[in-house]
């Protein structure tokens, strides 16, 4: 199957899984599908398909509000640029400062395997040093990890609440209980979890003009790093009022705050104290979408579980994003895109350069973009819009669940591109027309603009990114 045909098939599959009207698929057109990025995995079709699915959902919402059908065009190359949007961000003409940890990455172990550390947050960096009992240098960490076996190290780091993964082969992952749990789940879930009256979309009439598909939809974004913030950013690019909620004690990366903060307001609410919890309940009470990427059960422990939220705000659409899914022995394990790649065999396969049994693996590889993060983010936004449409017609409170591991399982199921490693890289000249520049509190930023070309409701960011805590924790009147 060609990449073009596969992309079309994936959109049809997503649309069918969402139980949406198949007639709408005729409005989507794909371009530049002959060139992906260097990878043995089908990252190009996944990028184009997930972008197209959410754009199509936005167009359907527009039609439900009285708008006319519209054509949608998605360039696969441009979708791939957005799938690594954090790489193309510039501030005042320069790349953002490097916020990486010097001990991040792959380390060889005593049994000649590899363990990946994810230590960009300071407390994760210090936690690794504490577990290993070594000095703060890459050489010291490498020496300490070389004394232990990979599986043992992974277990020790997980027990300490740290972020690491043993680089497994695909077969080793398939034999793991968490892989079994993931395989039993669909790619995403959209589930009715409570009763509520229908909330029809406001029409595009003169009395209530709705100039954009999601105008008037209130979204609370309780997330950091890439996947879930991408989901909220995607809703913002279709006109949703997105309020990002953080706290001063929670670390973040400024570059990602800028890139994924486009289109959002930003406020701070500390959920560790009663006043912060009360404020969040007030915000939820009049919200439409509540998006979060805490580990399963973490918010429930503070009184914000799915059923409690549905009781607080009947009709709420809750979107939950996790690393390893909401079921299985690793459901509460911390994780990031690259760690899921390592644990699930993707890093192993991307690092291989031959047909042997693994002995030719000099170093684990990685996908050419944060494909699990971005695809999961677009799927979360897609699920949110589908749930809002269902709420408009049949009422109810809804829960959407996605995870990096479920997306990884889907990517692996699509087979390999045997010539994929020869695909051309994106060049600066190619990316330049897709950039959008704006001045804001961080300086003059240039970043990849929304991918989908929508004939009647073009996607764009109404607001520039804001520094954390810039806005009040309230909805505008």
C-alpha positions in Angstrom: 0.0 0.0 0.0 1.3 3.4 -0.9 1.8 6.1 1.8 -1.1 8.1 0.1 -3.4 5.1 0.3 -2.4 4.2 3.8 -3.1 7.8 5.0 -6.5 7.7 3.5 -7.2 4.3 5.1 -6.0 5.6 8.5 -8.4 8.6 8.4 -11.3 6.2 7.5 -10.3 4.0 10.4 -10.2 6.9 12.9 -13.6 8.2 11.6 -15.1 4.7 11.9 -13.8 4.2 15.4 -15.4 7.6 16.4 -18.7 6.4 14.8 -18.8 9.6 12.7 -20.6 10.2 9.4 -18.5 8.5 6.6 -19.9 10.9 4.0 -17.7 13.7 5.5 -14.5 11.9 4.4 -14.9 13.1 0.8 -14.0 16.6 1.8 -10.4 15.8 2.8 -7.5 15.9 0.3 -3.9 14.9 1.1 -0.8 16.3 -0.6 3.0 15.6 -0.5 2.4 12.0 0.6 5.4 10.6 -1.3 8.0 11.8 1.2 8.0 11.0 4.9 10.9 11.4 7.3 13.8 9.0 7.7 12.2 6.2 9.7 11.3 2.5 9.3 7.9 3.4 10.8 4.9 5.0 9.1 5.2 8.3 10.8 4.1 10.3 7.8 0.7 8.7 7.3 0.1 8.8 11.0 0.9 12.6 11.1 -1.3 13.5 8.2 -4.1 11.2 9.3 -4.4 12.5 12.8 -4.2 16.1 11.7 -6.9 15.5 9.1 -9.2 13.7 11.6 -9.3 16.6 14.0 -9.7 19.1 11.2 -12.6 17.1 9.8 -14.2 17.0 13.3 -13.8 20.8 13.5 -15.5 21.2 10.1 -18.3 18.9 11.2 -18.8 21.1 14.3 -19.0 24.1 12.1 -21.7 22.5 10.0 -23.6 21.5 13.1 -23.7 25.2 14.0 -25.2 26.1 10.6 -22.0 26.5 8.5 -21.5 25.2 5.0 -19.4 22.1 4.1 -15.8 23.0 3.3 -12.8 21.5 1.7 -9.8 20.5 3.8 -6.3 19.9 2.6 -3.4 18.4 4.6 0.2 18.3 3.4 2.0 15.3 4.9 5.3 17.1 4.9 3.8 20.1 6.7 2.1 17.7 9.2 5.6 16.2 9.9 7.0 19.6 10.5 4.2 20.3 13.1 5.0 16.9 14.6 8.4 18.3 15.6 7.2 21.9 16.1 9.4 22.3 19.2 12.5 22.0 17.0 11.5 24.8 14.7 10.7 27.4 17.4 12.8 30.5 17.4 12.8 33.5 19.8 14.2 36.7 18.5 15.7 34.8 15.6 17.5 32.3 17.8 16.7 28.8 19.1 15.5 28.7 22.7 18.0 28.0 25.4 19.0 24.4 25.9 17.1 23.1 28.9 18.2 19.4 28.6 19.9 17.4 31.4 23.4 16.2 30.7 22.6 12.7 31.9 19.5 12.3 29.7 19.6 9.5 27.2 20.8 5.9 26.8 23.2 4.2 29.1 24.7 0.7 28.7 24.2 -1.8 31.5 26.1 -4.8 32.9 24.2 -7.2 30.7 25.1 -5.3 27.5 21.6 -3.8 27.2 20.4 -0.2 27.4 18.4 1.9 29.8 17.1 5.3 28.8 16.9 8.1 31.4 14.5 11.0 31.1 15.9 13.6 33.5 15.1 17.0 32.1 13.1 18.0 35.2 15.5 18.9 38.0 13.9 16.5 40.6 14.1 13.6 38.1 17.8 14.4 37.6 18.6 14.5 41.3 16.5 11.4 41.9 18.6 9.4 39.5 21.8 10.5 41.2 20.3 9.6 44.6 19.2 6.1 43.4 22.6 5.4 41.9 24.6 7.1 44.7 27.0 8.7 42.2 28.4 12.1 41.4 26.6 14.6 39.1 28.2 13.9 35.8 27.4 11.8 32.7 30.5 9.7 33.2 29.7 8.9 36.8 26.1 8.0 35.9 27.3 5.8 33.1 29.8 4.0 35.3 27.2 3.4 38.0 24.6 2.0 35.5 27.3 -0.2 33.9 27.4 -2.1 37.2 23.7 -3.2 37.1 21.4 -5.1 34.8 18.9 -3.3 32.7 15.7 -4.7 34.1 16.9 -4.2 37.7 17.7 -0.5 37.0 14.3 0.1 35.4 12.6 -1.4 38.4 14.6 0.6 40.9 13.9 3.9 39.1 10.2 3.1 38.8 10.0 2.3 42.5 11.5 5.8 43.2 8.9 7.5 41.0 11.5 8.4 38.3 11.4 8.2 34.5 13.4 5.5 32.8 12.9 2.6 30.5 14.7 -0.6 29.6 15.2 -0.7 25.8 13.3 -3.9 24.9 13.1 -5.8 21.7 9.6 -5.9 20.1 9.2 -9.5 21.1 10.2 -8.7 24.7 7.6 -6.0 24.8 4.9 -8.2 23.4 5.5 -10.7 26.2 5.1 -8.0 28.8 1.8 -7.8 30.8 1.5 -4.1 30.0 1.7 -4.7 26.3 -1.1 -7.3 26.8 -3.2 -4.7 28.6 -2.6 -2.1 25.8 -3.4 -4.6 23.1 -6.9 -5.1 24.7 -7.7 -1.4 24.4 -8.9 0.5 21.3 -6.7 3.3 20.0 -8.9 5.8 21.9 -12.1 5.6 24.0 -15.0 8.0 23.9 -17.4 6.9 26.6 -20.6 8.3 28.1 -20.2 8.3 31.9 -23.2 10.3 33.1 -26.5 11.8 32.2 -27.1 15.4 31.3 -29.4 17.3 28.9 -28.2 18.0 25.4 -26.3 21.2 24.9 -26.7 22.1 21.2 -24.0 24.2 19.6 -24.8 27.9 19.3 -25.8 28.6 15.8 -24.1 31.0 13.4 -27.2 33.3 13.4 -27.1 37.0 14.0 -28.2 36.7 17.6 -25.2 34.5 18.5 -22.5 34.8 15.9 -20.0 32.0 16.0 -17.3 32.8 13.6 -15.1 29.7 14.3 -16.0 26.0 14.9 -15.2 26.0 18.6 -16.0 29.6 19.5 -17.6 29.7 22.9 -16.2 26.3 24.0 -14.4 26.6 27.3 -11.4 24.3 27.8 -9.4 23.8 31.0 -5.9 22.5 30.2 -4.1 20.9 33.2 -1.0 19.5 31.4 2.6 20.1 30.7 5.3 19.1 28.1 3.9 18.0 24.7 1.0 15.6 24.1 -1.8 17.0 26.1 -0.7 20.7 25.6 -0.8 19.9 21.9 -4.4 18.7 22.3 -5.4 21.9 24.0 -3.5 24.0 21.4 -5.4 22.2 18.7 -8.7 23.1 20.2 -7.5 26.7 20.5 -6.6 26.9 16.8 -10.3 26.3 16.1 -11.5 29.1 18.4 -11.9 27.4 21.8 -11.3 29.5 24.9 -8.4 27.6 26.4 -7.2 28.4 30.0 -4.0 26.6 30.8 -3.7 25.9 34.6 -0.3 25.3 36.2 1.3 25.9 39.5 4.6 27.7 40.5 6.1 24.5 42.0 5.6 22.4 38.9 8.6 22.5 36.5 8.2 23.1 32.8 10.2 23.8 29.7 10.0 27.4 28.5 10.4 26.4 24.9 7.4 24.1 25.2 5.4 26.7 27.1 5.9 29.0 24.1 5.3 26.4 21.4 2.2 24.6 22.9 1.0 27.8 24.7 -0.1 29.5 21.5 -3.8 30.4 21.6 -4.1 29.9 25.3 -4.4 32.1 28.4 -2.3 30.9 31.4 -3.2 31.0 35.1 -1.9 29.3 38.3 -3.9 27.2 40.7 -2.2 25.2 43.5 -4.2 22.0 44.0 -2.3 21.2 47.1 -4.4 23.5 49.2 -8.1 23.9 49.7 -8.4 27.3 48.1 -6.8 26.1 44.9 -9.1 23.1 44.8 -12.1 25.3 45.4 -11.0 27.6 42.6 -10.7 24.7 40.2 -14.2 23.4 41.1 -15.5 26.9 40.2 -13.7 26.8 36.8 -14.9 23.3 36.1 -18.5 24.2 37.0 -18.9 26.3 33.8 -16.3 24.5 31.5 -17.0 22.4 28.5 -13.8 20.4 28.3 -11.4 19.3 31.1 -8.1 18.1 29.7 -5.4 16.6 31.9 -2.3 14.4 31.7 -1.8 13.4 35.3 -1.2 9.7 36.0 -4.4 7.7 36.3 -5.9 8.2 39.8 -3.7 11.2 40.7 -6.5 13.8 40.3 -9.1 11.4 41.8 -7.0 11.4 45.0 -7.7 15.2 45.3 -11.4 14.8 44.6 -11.3 15.3 40.9 -12.1 11.8 39.6 -14.2 11.3 36.5 -17.5 10.7 38.2 -17.0 13.5 40.7 -16.3 15.9 37.9 -19.4 14.7 36.0 -21.4 15.3 39.1 -19.9 18.8 39.6 -20.5 19.7 35.9 -23.1 17.5 34.2 -22.2 17.6 30.5 -18.5 18.0 31.0 -16.2 16.3 28.4 -13.2 14.9 30.3 -10.1 14.1 28.3 -7.4 12.0 30.0 -4.0 11.4 28.6 -1.5 9.0 30.1 1.8 7.4 29.2 1.0 3.7 29.5 -2.8 3.6 29.5 -5.3 3.4 32.3 -5.1 -0.3 32.9 -2.4 -2.9 33.4 0.6 -3.1 35.9 2.2 0.1 34.5 -1.0 2.2 34.5 0.5 4.6 37.1 4.0 4.6 35.8 5.5 7.9 34.7 6.5 8.2 31.2 7.3 10.3 28.1 7.2 9.7 24.4 10.9 8.6 24.1 10.5 6.3 27.1 7.5 4.6 25.6 9.5 4.2 22.4 12.3 2.5 24.4 10.0 0.2 26.4 7.9 -0.9 23.5 10.6 -1.9 21.0 10.4 1.1 18.8 13.8 2.4 19.8 15.3 -1.1 19.3 13.9 -1.3 15.7 14.9 2.3 14.8 18.5 1.6 16.0 19.0 -1.6 14.0 20.9 -1.5 10.8 20.8 -5.0 9.5 18.9 -8.3 9.5 20.6 -9.9 12.4 19.1 -10.9 15.8 20.0 -7.6 17.5 23.8 -8.0 17.8 24.1 -5.3 15.2 22.5 -2.8 17.5 25.2 -0.2 18.3 22.9 2.2 19.9 19.1 2.5 20.3 17.4 4.8 17.8 14.4 7.0 18.0 11.6 8.2 15.7 12.5 11.3 13.7 9.9 13.3 15.6 7.9 13.1 18.8 5.3 11.1 16.9 3.7 9.5 19.9 3.3 12.8 21.7 1.9 14.7 18.7 -0.3 12.0 17.3 -1.8 11.4 20.8 -2.4 15.1 21.2 -4.3 15.3 17.9 -6.3 12.2 18.8 -7.2 13.7 22.1 -8.4 16.9 20.4 -10.3 14.8 17.9 -12.0 12.8 20.7 -12.9 15.9 22.5 -14.6 17.4 19.5 -16.5 14.1 18.7 -17.7 14.0 22.4 -18.9 17.6 22.2 -20.9 16.7 19.1 -22.4 13.8 20.9 -23.3 16.0 23.8 -25.0 18.4 21.5 -27.3 15.8 20.1 -27.8 13.2 22.9 -26.6 15.0 26.0 -24.5 13.2 28.7 -21.2 13.6 30.4 -18.3 12.1 28.4 -14.8 10.7 29.0 -12.1 10.5 26.3 -9.0 8.4 27.1 -5.8 8.2 25.1 -2.2 7.2 25.9 1.2 7.3 24.3 1.4 3.5 24.6 -1.9 3.0 22.7 -0.7 5.3 20.0 2.7 3.4 19.9 0.8 0.1 19.6 -1.1 1.6 16.6 2.0 2.9 14.9 3.7 -0.5 15.3 0.7 -2.3 13.9 1.0 -0.4 10.5 4.1 -2.4 9.4 7.4 -1.0 8.4 8.4 1.2 5.5 11.3 -0.8 4.0 12.7 2.2 2.2 11.8 4.7 5.0 15.3 5.4 6.2 16.1 6.9 2.8 13.3 9.5 3.1 14.5 13.1 2.8 14.9 15.4 5.9 13.0 18.6 6.1 15.1 21.6 5.1 14.9 25.1 6.5 13.8 26.3 3.0 11.0 23.8 3.0 9.8 24.8 6.4 10.0 28.6 6.0 6.6 29.1 4.3 4.9 27.2 7.1 6.1 29.5 9.8 4.1 32.2 11.6 5.8 35.0 13.5 4.4 37.1 16.3 5.6 39.4 19.1 4.7 38.6 22.7 6.0 38.5 26.2 8.9 36.1 25.3 10.1 38.2 22.3 9.4 37.8 18.6 8.7 34.1 18.1 8.5 32.1 14.9 6.8 28.7 14.9 5.0 26.3 12.7 1.5 27.5 11.9 -1.5 25.1 11.9 -1.3 22.4 9.2 -4.8 22.0 7.9 -6.0 24.3 5.2 -9.7 24.8 5.7 -11.6 26.7 3.1 -14.1 28.5 5.3 -12.7 28.3 8.9 -8.9 28.6 8.7 -7.2 27.4 11.8 -5.1 30.0 13.6 -4.1 31.2 17.0 -5.9 34.2 18.3 -3.6 34.7 21.3 0.2 34.6 21.5 1.7 32.4 24.2 1.7 33.9 27.7 4.1 33.5 30.5 2.8 31.0 33.2 0.4 32.8 35.6 -0.1 35.8 33.4 -3.9 35.6 33.6 -6.5 35.3 36.4 -7.9 31.9 37.0 -11.3 32.8 35.7 -13.4 32.8 32.6 -13.9 36.1 30.8 -17.4 37.4 30.8 
